[in-house]
Amino acid sequence: MRISAEEDSYRREAELVLPYKGQTLSTAFRADLICYESVIVELKAIAAIGGIEIAQVLNTLTVAKFEVGLLLSFATLSLDYRRLAHTH
């Protein structure tokens, strides 16, 4: 996926509303990037992507009702990434 800076193809620090039992929580979640209103991108600087980071993205996909998430870590010599999918 290529993100164009000239288009409105992404939102940085995008705030997601958290519904719980029919009400909206007062605390919102911020996704690092939302691309094309369909992909959540989480950026990390960690040595290894683990279960906690994967669970965070999967939970975000559930709340946002999105199906695709990208988890990127820039802390190693080569990019570490995971493409995650969630069907509702």
Secondary structure, 3 states (H helix, E strand, C coil): CCCCCCCCCEEEEEEECCEECCEECCCCEEEEEEECCCEEEEEECCCCCCHHHHHHHHHHHHHHCCCEEEEEECCCCCCEEEEEECCC
